[in-house]
Amino acid sequence: MSESWTNSLLKMGAQFDAGRVTGYASDTSDHWLIGSRGICDLSHYGLIRVSGEDAGGFLQAQLTNDVLALDVGAAQLNGWCSPKGRLLAVFTLWRTSDAYYLMLPRPLQAGIQKRLGMFVLRSKVAIEDASTLTVRWGLIGGSSTELTDILPDSPSPAPGTALTTATGTVVRLSPARTIVVVNLLDAERLWGELLAQRSRLSANAWDLATIRDGVIEVLAETQDAYVPQMANFELAGGVSFKKGCYPGQEIVARTQYRGILKRRMVRVRIASEATLSPGTPIFSPLFPEQAAGTLAISARADANTVEALVVAQLEAIRNNSLFVDQSFSSDAQLEVLALPYQLPDPP
């Protein structure tokens, strides 16, 4: 996070925990709530810039989605797998006229950036940290038509687009979520202009919107834990099965075409006043000797409940048999909620 932008947030009364804005001292509202129009700071996400003559081909050989199919001004969900075919990182990736940008949780950025650099070899590729020169925000709910005034000459973006002006970039992920990346020098002014039309929210609100979009977030606790299909990554548009090889591609393809998947990701509701940590085990009486799954990301939905994305055994999901502890009491049971896409029928 830029020190100057951090200081600006502190002057506004921002409260932090582990680099995330948890609320504002001057507000009495519930910062986890998603209103029709809100804005939250996303400085806990880092930004990697990949440029150079061979940048597209380099990323194509590393990531799960079809980078070479990405036009200038387009965005996509993407991932990077280990040789075991398990996700090491999940990115929002977009392309500008001169570079590709990968946004991911800040705690993972340095390690992922360094590891990507090991594969550059003789390619004409530069991999840089673009986090300190930009400020990143998330817009939640409502339309993004007001951005035409904030970022001149930028029409309201449709999902899957990344529109860039001299002021910044607007990346539309879904009807519920939009990323705004602006130049550091313009941040305070633009933030104030957006606040005239939106309420300010905490990082929890962004997490909740991400969960409701059915998009996994990989953190240190869940790195190398999930084959993309376990995380519904292909259903969310993060995998191409028509592109060439990338690390773990054979395992990902085998999982897809042989129908050997035993785990899937579901959205759940939990009776709790506090969020649960990534990697928290999930249990089922159908699997008494081991955990039936793990929690990937959670967020407060209201004062008494939490929503989460959980990767668990399909058998436990189908039998509505997921619990947050091994008491298997009704209070510990997870309620499965709808996702914006349909899970495939069992083979």
C-alpha positions as CSV (number, residue, x, y, z in Angstrom):
1,M,0.0,0.0,0.0
2,S,1.3,3.5,-0.8
3,E,2.3,5.3,2.4
4,S,0.7,8.6,1.2
5,W,-2.6,6.9,0.4
6,T,-2.5,5.1,3.7
7,N,-2.1,8.4,5.4
8,S,-5.0,9.8,3.5
9,L,-7.2,6.9,4.6
10,L,-6.1,7.4,8.2
11,K,-7.1,11.0,8.1
12,M,-10.5,9.9,6.9
13,G,-10.8,7.7,10.0
14,A,-10.0,4.4,8.3
15,Q,-9.4,1.5,10.7
16,F,-7.0,-1.3,9.6
17,D,-6.4,-4.9,10.4
18,A,-3.6,-6.8,8.5
19,G,-3.6,-4.1,5.9
20,R,-7.3,-4.3,5.2
21,V,-9.8,-1.5,5.9
22,T,-12.2,-2.8,8.5
23,G,-14.3,0.4,8.8
24,Y,-14.3,4.1,9.5
25,A,-14.3,5.6,13.0
26,S,-16.6,8.4,12.0
27,D,-19.3,6.1,10.6
28,T,-21.9,4.2,12.6
29,S,-23.1,2.1,9.7
30,D,-22.4,-1.7,9.4
31,H,-19.4,-1.8,7.1
32,W,-20.0,-5.4,6.0
33,L,-23.4,-4.6,4.5
34,I,-23.6,-4.3,0.7
35,G,-25.8,-1.4,-0.3
36,S,-26.9,-0.6,-3.8
37,R,-23.8,1.6,-4.3
38,G,-20.6,1.4,-2.3
39,I,-16.9,1.9,-2.6
40,C,-14.1,0.1,-0.7
41,D,-10.3,0.4,-0.6
42,L,-8.5,-2.5,-2.2
43,S,-5.0,-1.7,-1.2
44,H,-4.7,-5.2,0.3
45,Y,-4.5,-6.4,-3.3
46,G,-1.2,-6.0,-5.3
47,L,-0.7,-5.3,-8.9
48,I,1.8,-6.9,-11.2
49,R,2.7,-5.3,-14.6
50,V,3.9,-7.7,-17.3
51,S,5.2,-6.0,-20.5
52,G,7.5,-6.5,-23.4
53,E,7.4,-8.0,-26.8
54,D,6.9,-11.5,-25.5
55,A,4.6,-10.7,-22.6
56,G,1.4,-12.3,-24.1
57,G,3.2,-15.5,-25.1
58,F,4.9,-15.8,-21.8
59,L,1.7,-15.5,-19.8
60,Q,-0.1,-17.8,-22.3
61,A,2.5,-20.5,-21.4
62,Q,2.0,-20.0,-17.6
63,L,-1.7,-19.3,-16.9
64,T,-4.9,-21.3,-17.1
65,N,-6.9,-19.0,-19.4
66,D,-6.4,-18.0,-23.0
67,V,-4.3,-14.8,-22.6
68,L,-3.6,-14.5,-26.3
69,A,-7.4,-14.3,-26.9
70,L,-7.5,-11.2,-24.7
71,D,-7.9,-8.0,-26.7
72,V,-6.7,-4.6,-25.6
73,G,-9.4,-3.3,-23.2
74,A,-10.5,-6.7,-22.1
75,A,-10.3,-8.5,-18.7
76,Q,-10.5,-12.1,-17.6
77,L,-10.3,-14.4,-14.6
78,N,-7.1,-16.3,-14.6
79,G,-5.0,-18.6,-12.5
80,W,-1.5,-20.1,-12.1
81,C,-1.1,-23.7,-11.1
82,S,1.7,-25.8,-9.7
83,P,3.0,-28.8,-11.7
84,K,0.4,-30.8,-9.6
85,G,-2.4,-28.8,-11.3
86,R,-3.4,-27.0,-8.2
87,L,-3.9,-23.3,-7.9
88,L,-1.1,-21.2,-6.6
89,A,-2.8,-17.9,-7.3
90,V,-5.9,-16.4,-8.8
91,F,-5.8,-13.2,-10.7
92,T,-7.9,-10.6,-12.3
93,L,-6.0,-10.0,-15.5
94,W,-6.5,-7.2,-18.0
95,R,-4.7,-5.9,-21.1
96,T,-3.9,-2.3,-22.0
97,S,-2.2,-1.1,-25.1
98,D,1.3,-1.7,-23.7
99,A,1.1,-4.3,-20.9
100,Y,-0.9,-6.9,-19.0
101,Y,-1.9,-6.3,-15.4
102,L,-2.5,-9.1,-12.8
103,M,-4.2,-8.2,-9.5
104,L,-4.0,-10.6,-6.6
105,P,-3.9,-10.6,-2.8
106,R,-1.0,-8.5,-1.7
107,P,0.5,-11.1,0.7
108,L,1.1,-13.4,-2.3
109,Q,2.4,-10.8,-4.7
110,A,6.1,-10.8,-3.9
111,G,6.4,-14.6,-4.0
112,I,4.3,-15.0,-7.1
113,Q,6.1,-12.2,-8.9
114,K,9.5,-13.7,-8.0
115,R,8.4,-17.2,-9.1
116,L,7.0,-15.9,-12.4
117,G,10.3,-14.2,-13.0
118,M,12.2,-17.5,-12.9
119,F,10.4,-18.6,-16.1
120,V,11.3,-15.5,-18.2
121,L,14.7,-16.9,-19.2
122,R,15.5,-15.2,-22.6
123,S,12.0,-13.9,-23.3
124,K,11.6,-10.2,-23.8
125,V,9.5,-9.7,-20.8
126,A,9.5,-7.3,-17.8
127,I,7.7,-8.1,-14.6
128,E,7.2,-5.2,-12.3
129,D,5.4,-4.2,-9.1
130,A,2.8,-1.6,-10.1
131,S,1.2,-1.4,-6.7
132,T,3.0,1.6,-5.2
133,L,2.2,4.0,-8.1
134,T,-1.5,3.2,-8.2
135,V,-4.5,3.1,-5.8
136,R,-7.0,0.3,-6.2
137,W,-10.7,0.5,-5.2
138,G,-13.7,-1.8,-5.5
139,L,-17.1,-0.5,-6.5
140,I,-20.0,-2.6,-5.3
141,G,-23.5,-2.7,-6.7
142,G,-25.3,-0.1,-8.8
143,S,-24.3,0.9,-12.3
144,S,-20.9,2.3,-13.2
145,T,-22.3,5.1,-15.4
146,E,-21.1,7.7,-13.0
147,L,-17.5,6.7,-13.9
148,T,-17.9,8.5,-17.2
149,D,-17.6,11.8,-15.2
150,I,-14.7,10.5,-13.0
151,L,-12.6,9.0,-15.8
152,P,-13.2,11.2,-18.9
153,D,-13.8,9.6,-22.3
154,S,-14.5,6.2,-20.6
155,P,-17.9,4.8,-21.4
156,S,-19.6,2.6,-18.8
157,P,-17.8,-0.7,-19.1
158,A,-19.5,-4.0,-19.6
159,P,-18.4,-7.1,-17.7
160,G,-15.1,-8.4,-19.0
161,T,-13.9,-5.0,-20.1
162,A,-11.0,-2.9,-18.9
163,L,-11.2,0.7,-20.0
164,T,-8.1,2.9,-19.6
165,T,-7.7,6.7,-19.7
166,A,-5.0,9.1,-18.6
167,T,-6.6,9.1,-15.1
168,G,-6.9,5.3,-14.6
169,T,-8.5,2.1,-15.5
170,V,-12.0,0.7,-14.8
171,V,-12.2,-3.1,-14.8
172,R,-15.8,-4.4,-14.8
173,L,-15.9,-7.9,-13.3
174,S,-19.6,-8.5,-13.0
175,P,-22.8,-6.5,-12.4
176,A,-21.9,-6.5,-8.7
177,R,-18.1,-5.7,-8.8
178,T,-15.9,-3.2,-10.6
179,I,-12.2,-2.5,-10.0
180,V,-11.0,1.1,-10.3
181,V,-7.2,1.7,-10.6
182,V,-6.1,5.3,-10.5
183,N,-2.9,7.2,-10.4
184,L,-1.7,8.0,-6.9
185,L,-1.6,11.7,-7.5
186,D,-5.4,11.7,-8.5
187,A,-6.5,9.4,-5.7
188,E,-7.8,11.8,-3.0
189,R,-9.7,13.9,-5.5
190,L,-11.4,11.0,-7.3
191,W,-12.2,9.2,-4.0
192,G,-14.0,12.3,-2.9
193,E,-16.0,12.5,-6.1
194,L,-17.0,8.9,-5.9
195,L,-18.1,9.3,-2.3
196,A,-20.5,11.9,-3.4
197,Q,-22.4,9.1,-5.1
198,R,-21.5,6.0,-3.0
199,S,-21.1,5.0,0.6
200,R,-17.7,3.8,1.8
201,L,-17.5,0.2,2.8
202,S,-14.9,-2.1,4.4
203,A,-12.9,-4.8,2.7
204,N,-15.5,-7.3,4.1
205,A,-18.1,-5.9,1.6
206,W,-15.8,-6.7,-1.3
207,D,-15.2,-10.2,0.0
208,L,-19.0,-10.8,0.3
209,A,-19.6,-9.6,-3.2
210,T,-16.8,-11.9,-4.4
211,I,-18.3,-14.8,-2.6
212,R,-21.7,-14.1,-4.1
213,D,-20.1,-14.0,-7.6
214,G,-18.8,-17.5,-6.9
215,V,-15.1,-16.6,-7.4
216,I,-12.5,-18.2,-5.2
217,E,-9.7,-16.3,-3.6
218,V,-6.5,-18.2,-3.0
219,L,-4.4,-17.1,0.0
220,A,-1.3,-18.6,1.6
221,E,-3.4,-21.0,3.6
222,T,-5.0,-22.5,0.5
223,Q,-2.2,-22.3,-2.0
224,D,-1.6,-25.6,-3.9
225,A,-4.8,-27.0,-2.4
226,Y,-7.4,-27.0,-5.2
227,V,-7.4,-28.3,-8.8
228,P,-9.2,-25.5,-10.7
229,Q,-12.4,-27.5,-11.1
230,M,-12.6,-28.1,-7.4
231,A,-13.0,-24.3,-7.1
232,N,-15.5,-24.1,-10.0
233,F,-12.8,-22.1,-11.8
234,E,-13.9,-23.3,-15.2
235,L,-17.6,-22.4,-14.4
236,A,-16.5,-18.9,-13.5
237,G,-14.6,-18.5,-16.7
238,G,-11.0,-18.9,-15.5
239,V,-9.9,-21.9,-17.6
240,S,-9.5,-22.5,-21.3
241,F,-9.4,-26.1,-22.5
242,K,-8.5,-25.1,-26.1
243,K,-5.2,-23.3,-25.4
244,G,-1.7,-24.9,-25.2
245,C,0.2,-26.2,-22.3
246,Y,0.8,-24.5,-19.0
247,P,2.0,-25.9,-15.6
248,G,-0.4,-28.6,-14.4
249,Q,-2.4,-28.5,-17.7
250,E,-2.4,-32.3,-18.1
251,I,-3.9,-32.8,-14.7
252,V,-6.5,-30.1,-15.2
253,A,-7.5,-31.6,-18.6
254,R,-7.6,-35.1,-17.2
255,T,-9.9,-33.9,-14.4
256,Q,-12.2,-32.3,-16.9
257,Y,-12.5,-35.1,-19.4
258,R,-12.3,-38.2,-17.2
259,G,-15.0,-37.1,-14.8
260,I,-12.8,-37.9,-11.7
261,L,-13.7,-34.9,-9.6
262,K,-14.8,-35.7,-6.1
263,R,-14.9,-32.1,-4.6
264,R,-16.6,-28.9,-5.6
265,M,-17.0,-25.4,-4.3
266,V,-20.3,-24.3,-2.8
267,R,-21.5,-21.1,-1.2
268,V,-22.7,-21.5,2.3
269,R,-24.2,-19.6,5.2
270,I,-22.9,-20.1,8.7
271,A,-24.4,-19.0,12.0
272,S,-21.5,-17.0,13.4
273,E,-20.7,-13.4,14.5
274,A,-17.1,-13.6,13.1
275,T,-15.5,-14.7,9.9
276,L,-13.6,-17.9,9.6
277,S,-10.0,-18.2,8.5
278,P,-9.1,-19.6,5.0
279,G,-8.1,-23.3,5.4
280,T,-10.6,-23.9,8.3
281,P,-11.6,-27.6,8.1
282,I,-15.2,-28.5,7.3
283,F,-16.7,-31.7,8.5
284,S,-19.3,-34.3,7.7
285,P,-20.5,-37.4,9.5
286,L,-20.2,-39.1,6.1
287,F,-16.4,-38.8,6.4
288,P,-15.8,-39.3,10.2
289,E,-12.1,-40.1,9.9
290,Q,-11.1,-36.8,8.1
291,A,-12.2,-33.3,7.2
292,A,-14.7,-33.3,4.3
293,G,-13.4,-30.0,3.0
294,T,-11.9,-26.6,3.7
295,L,-13.1,-23.0,3.8
296,A,-11.6,-20.8,1.1
297,I,-13.0,-17.3,1.9
298,S,-15.6,-16.0,4.3
299,A,-17.3,-12.6,5.0
300,R,-19.9,-11.3,7.4
301,A,-23.3,-11.0,5.8
302,D,-25.0,-9.5,8.8
303,A,-24.4,-9.3,12.6
304,N,-25.1,-13.0,13.1
305,T,-24.2,-14.8,10.0
306,V,-21.3,-15.4,7.7
307,E,-21.2,-16.4,4.1
308,A,-18.4,-18.5,2.7
309,L,-17.1,-20.5,-0.2
310,V,-16.2,-24.0,0.8
311,V,-14.5,-26.7,-1.2
312,A,-15.9,-30.0,0.0
313,Q,-16.7,-33.6,-0.9
314,L,-19.5,-33.8,-3.5
315,E,-21.2,-36.6,-1.5
316,A,-21.4,-34.4,1.6
317,I,-22.7,-31.5,-0.5
318,R,-25.4,-33.6,-2.2
319,N,-26.5,-35.0,1.2
320,N,-26.7,-31.5,2.8
321,S,-24.1,-32.8,5.3
322,L,-21.6,-30.0,5.9
323,F,-20.7,-28.8,9.4
324,V,-18.3,-26.3,10.9
325,D,-17.3,-28.6,13.7
326,Q,-17.6,-32.3,14.7
327,S,-20.5,-31.8,17.0
328,F,-22.7,-32.2,13.9
329,S,-25.3,-30.1,15.8
330,S,-27.9,-28.1,13.9
331,D,-26.2,-24.9,15.0
332,A,-23.0,-26.0,13.3
333,Q,-24.6,-27.1,10.0
334,L,-23.8,-25.1,6.9
335,E,-26.7,-24.0,4.7
336,V,-25.9,-24.3,1.0
337,L,-26.8,-21.2,-1.0
338,A,-27.2,-20.5,-4.7
339,L,-24.3,-19.7,-7.0
340,P,-24.6,-17.5,-10.1
341,Y,-23.7,-20.6,-12.2
342,Q,-25.0,-24.2,-12.2
343,L,-22.8,-27.0,-10.9
344,P,-22.6,-29.9,-13.4
345,D,-24.8,-33.0,-12.8
346,P,-22.8,-35.9,-11.2
347,P,-21.4,-38.5,-13.7
